[in-house]
Amino acid sequence: MHHQLPIREVHRAEIEGISANSQGIILAIKPYQYSSFQEITERANHPILIVALDGVTDPRNLGAIVRSAAAFGAAGVVMTERRAAAMTASAWKSSAGAAARLPVAQVTNMARTIEDAKKIGCFVIGLDGESDETLSGMKVAKENVMVVVGSEGKGLSRLVREKCDLVVSIPMRATTESLNASVATSIALFWVDEQRRK
């Protein structure tokens, strides 16, 4: 399919005023179209895998999480509308194109969304570096799963943590305090995927 796009030549200074990393070309597109939680669950393969973000504010982390979620077969990513990163150009770039293939939904209340996930049979796993339970103890090969990741600074909010069926940590050597949100998510998704392949 061939589309006729209007092309407009401008001075380099105008382009640089919009983006310092444009490589001399800019494309104007419509704002990102978010999905709904229901759309994500309706298109999900079984067993379901959904990633939920509880206050992740760095758009690069958001993009990297979307990329990992797509790589490990998640049906989509769910995040809160407020106090969270949006699918900006930076997030899109960090997703390496995965944001075009994997739906991302914004919700007003993550605790309520977790309850909705439980209604469709999801086992909800929160990631928290302080938990005594470890990721390696998780047995979720055949389960519908929602993996919940907290904010970069504060982790899971109290209410979201209480709604989780299980809260796990990723075992690390004592010299490292924590992992960034996108790395922790990738490790958890890999673990779920590995169990499902057995």
Secondary structure, DSSP 8 states (H G I E B T S, - for coil): -----------HHHHHHH-TT-TT----------B-HHHHHHH--SS-EEEEEES---HHHHHHHHHHHHHTT-SEEEEESSSS----HHHHHHTTTGGGTS-EEEES-HHHHHHHHHHTTEEEEEE-TT-SSBGGG---SSSEEEEEEEBTTTBS-HHHHHH-SEEEB----TT-----HHHHHHHHHHHHHHHHH-
